[in-house]
Amino acid sequence: MIHIPLLRSGETYTSLARNQLQDVRTGEPVAQMSLANPGLIARELDRASENQQALSSLSSSELIAICRQAAELFLESELPVGEHQQSPHDYLSQLSATTGMPISLGRANMGKIHFVLAQMETVLGGLTRGLDAGILDAGWGLEAERRVSFRRETDALGVVLPSNSPGVHSLWIPAVALKIPLVLKPGSLEPWTPFRIAQALLEAGCPPQALGFYPTDYSGAAEILLRCGRSMMFGDRATVEPWLADSRVQIHGPGWSKVVIGADRAAEWTQYLDLMVESVTANCGRSCVNASGVWTASNGREIAQALAVRLAAIEARPLADPAAQLAAFPNAAAARRLSGYIDAQLAIPGATDLTAELRSTPRVVETDGCAFLLPTVIHCEDPEHPLAAAEYLFPFVTVVEIPAADLVKRLGSTLVVTALTDDRALQQELMTAANVERLNLGPVATCSVAWDQPHEGNLFQHLYRQRALQAPALEAVAGGAP
């Protein structure tokens, strides 16, 4: 059987404690995964400064070149998983087996990761707003004839990862090029992607000290978050809530992303229907950038009905089907509980499931041995209804009609807003809204990612802080700049 080891500063390590990964279709074992206890993680993090120095021995341009080579290795090569070799086909099959992600969508996510690795210079340019990467090598330099200097805030970036979608792994990869070693805690069902990225980087010449891979439980995850000077954390509301006040932890929780239609465009909603469908359904609806709400100044019922017709046509298909658009739930009982919870909320007046009226099957269906939740469109007459602010890991969207004057103040925390309006006042209100992280002004799907733009928080600003530097002596020696 395949064994997924730990990576202790890039070196493989087998522990006695292990977790078994099972196929969501058959329950058959797919792999065993070594587990790290908090004590082992603590000992490894005692070496963080030493590991960072090893990574800093390479220049930014060398690290960018390593990422570029790793991109091709990740996409095309056989790479080790313990004592086994994993081909790209093996990776996609194993990923699908343990997470329920359709193989076709796993392949699409591979493309996202390949792009970030291959275009690392562009990605860093977006994160740093065009900063010359050489400034991180010297610690200071000149930018637009101004002296600038940046201080590293940590010797290691801890990353507590989810199992919902491989695409999220593209968010932590730039840390390597920014000279910050990684301490990765993979999702319990999805070790495949971070491990393969790490192996591709190692094969491309990345210093092994830059890469730690520690499957672990909640206590081990807490050890990473407490001991790393900076961390990223992915999870649902209950998981991330204890860490919201910790400025060292960059939170990637529920997105509650929305399409907003202003009063001036609400009558033209039909021309945006494809955009709304894409925003809701892309990547199986599993991403925080998927729209979980459509908020409109008018025509809410008509919009919801049209969305329901489109989404009700999506069927559950086997994971190997190239046309599959839905991910399976690894736990069928969890899918049934979630569906039951939605139905209980629908018993509260003010919300209607329009997709249920168009289907002859229940929301939970089983295909190819897997449990699926079929896409669901809720029309909310009341913006205070609990389902108006709901988000789940399948194509689920609520359509809320609300007066234009109240749109922004009632949005709540929102990762992505796609604003369909030419109303300058509404655009300006969204531009200044503290509860909106990313803003698309115009017909851009919520799930459309510009890789030269920060996703949710800025990783460079999380890892580095600009500081004042007066250095006439350095300028005299360096001739004005490094």
Secondary structure, 3 states (H helix, E strand, C coil): CEEECEEECCEEECCCCEEEEECCCCCCEEEEEECCCHHHHHHHHCCHHHHHHHHHCCCHHHHHHHHHHHHHHHHHCCEEECCEEECHHHHHHHHHHHHCCCHHHHHHHHHHHHHHHHCHHHHHHHHHCCCCCHHHHHCEEEECCEEEEEEECCCCEEEECCCCCHHHHHHCCHHHHCCCCEEEECECCECHHHHHHHHHHHHCCCCHHHEEECCCCHHHHHHHHHHCCEEEEECCHHHHHHHCCCCCEEEECCCCEEEEECCCCHHHHHHHHHHHHHHHHHHHHCCCCCEEEEEECCCHHHHHHHHHHHHHCCCCCCCCCCCCCCCCECCHHHHHHHHHHHHHHHCCCCEEECCHHHCCCCCEEEECCEEEECCEEEEECCCCCHHHHCCCCCCEEEEEECCHHHHHHHCCCEEEEEEECCCHHHHHHHHCCCCEEEEEECCCCCCCCCCCCCCCCCHHHHHEEEECCCCHHHHHHHCCCC
